[in-house]
């Protein structure tokens, strides 16, 4: 018994070392949807491409992990992770309380970046779209900017997709000061925005990007600061099995390092033409 007690610290240390090297020599499979550009898509040769994939490769390189991307339909992406089909998910997936009940997440590698878009013909006071509002920060200046945004859009008709965080935000923060119009699809919202049937819409920047670059989108523009945090969650993270704590640590360290040296920002500018990663 005494001998066992003496050996116990060494046995525990050996276990920890074994866990620390559990991923070494193993190819980490990362699932992505492949149907949500510019976050992720599939090129003509069938290979995954996009922001998620470039970030994933940078993180794996920093963490000294051998990684391989595979595609998986969105509706089965979390169940397949939990049965071990792959080791991680990078698919523009927002960190939410509901998802955290069944999987773990890394720290965010991108923020949810929500913007209002308005018709250019509207005569609205100027607001800088380079500014930021983090609903979780408690920053007084950001609270003032939010109140200004609310005042400037007072009485307007705002379009949002139903059952989304955008709808929750408008109802919670703008209340009865605006009229909320619900859409089943973003394309239908965009059509009404162009035709003037609504004054503004709220959605994630990645949803707006393709529309704003289109012929119809030339009649619209971003309005007001980037909105993140709060009802929108902390951001987009890597989905992981709850037991893979060591892999989470390695990814978190890599996310911090690539954020600090500007790699994440560089990749964001490449795919979105905007910085969706800086806090």
Secondary structure, 3 states (H helix, E strand, C coil): CHHHHHHHHHHHHHHHHHHHCCCCCCEEEEEECCCECCCEEECCCCCEECHHHHHHHHHHHHHCCEEEEEECCHHHHHHHHHCCCCCEECCCCECCHHHHCCCEECCCCECCCEEEEEECCCCCCCCCCCCEEECCCCCHHHHHHHHHHHHHCCCCEEEEECCCHHHHHHHHHHHHHCEEEEECCHHHHHHHHHHCCCCEEEEEHHHHHHHHCCCHHHHEEEEEEEEECHHHCCCECCEECCCCHHHHHHHHHHHHHHHHCCHHHHHHHHHHCCCCCCC
